[in-house]
Amino acid sequence: MEVYNCTPPAIKEFPEGLFSRHQIENGAIAVHVLVTLYLFIAIATVCDEYFVPVVEKVCRILHVPSDIGGATFMATATSSPELFINIIGTFVTKGDIGLGTIVGSGVFNILAVTAACGLTLAITGKELILDWWPLTRDSLVYAISVCLLIGFLNDEKIEWYEAMTLVLVYLSYIVYLFFDKKVQGLFQGKNLVGGVAKSNEEIKVEEGESEDNSVSLWKWPRDISWIKQALWFINWPINFLFFISIPNSEKLKSNFWIPITFITCILWIGVLSYLLSWMITVIGDILGIPDSVMGITFLAIGAGVPEAASSIAVVKKGKGAMGISNSLGSNTFDILLCLGVPWLLKSTIVSKQKWVNINSSGLQYSTITLLITLVAFYLALTFNKFKLNKFVGLYSLIIYVIFIILATLIELNTFFVVNLPTCKE
């Protein structure tokens, strides 16, 4: 096994781009930034327009409660970018970009998504009363997941049995969800407090606007602002590609198209996530920013776009439990499966060594902050009587900004050395 006194640059694991390093340093980096922004939009579009509707349709067909649907089907759907990014980080770049992204997106999903949902409701002059049971359930499972990850990162490598433990815990969680209603009944009795909250939440929704704001792909939109017209023009190429390649499960009445829509969405998200990882890696390499920092910040935000887009979409419909359960469920899925499955495959099948190496020791400290942010999030909702409104939105936004600053300073070796320098070419 090779031993480095520096961190091998992840950029070496991607193909040669259209521009040389000299061209990128002298202005072509702007192209990578623009492509990155476009990929963010593309991932949000495929999730919002195709993935979330098909997940909601599956929940309706199977009569799955909205909170469980958010914690399972929707969490799986919107976490696809993190899964693909960690597969790329584990097998392609062999760096911490995948782990850093999942740690960063974990905080993003809890705080930034909650902030976006709360502030969106504030703009519309509404608030939602959330069901305390699914929030408590999903927060507890997520806390267990984070504690396992903190313990496993202690020696800066993941053994095969540790990766298997993560996967088995997630499978146990899914099995538990089948018995959730019975357990809920034992805790709450016949007069379910949460049931009242949920029905209030849904009543507020159905009375709200439900108009179709969709714009035709084939006709220039004249009755909207020039900004929206410009966005329509910019987004047209990717919308066209989605239109011809992904069946629209909402418009096609037959359930035959549901699995095809699901699979094509996952394939699209996989391709877009690879391109996003590539662009972010190039930008970080040129700016001299470690992979773990790029993962915690920019890539985490990019990977969190589907969660934010889908959570805001369902919260606007009044399904607050589904939106927040999506965020917590996505985080649990990220840690237990998005990390566990690639690590398990690499440590048992792909690699001769029976572990996966973690380059940055600082990620353990950043992971500990996941637990702190979860506690802060839950306490905020508890003190606010499980109301999702402007107060929770602003509080979550402030805590998220503080996390980004502290995590970045740790990864940049500001307080102590956690990252080896990047190897010179």
Secondary structure by P-SEA (a helix, b strand, c coil): ccccccccccccccccccccaaaaaacaaaaaaaaaaaaaaaaaaaaaccaaaaaaaaaaaacccaaaaaacaaaaaaaaaaaaaaaaaacccccaaaaaaaaaaaaaaccaaaaaaaaaaaaacccccccaaaaaaaaaaaaaaaaaaaaaaccccccaaaaaaaaaaaaaaaaaaaaaaaaaaaacccccaaaaaaaaaaaaaaaccccccccccccccccccaaaaaaaaaaaaaaaaaaaccccccccccccaaaaaaaaaaaaaaaaaaaaaaaaaaaaaaacccaaaaaacaaaaaaaaaaaaaaaaaaaacaaaaaaaaaaaaaaaaaccaaaaaaaaaacccccccbbbbcccaaaaaaaaaaaaaaaaaaaaaaacccccaaaaaaaaaaaaaaaaaaaaaaaccccccccccccc
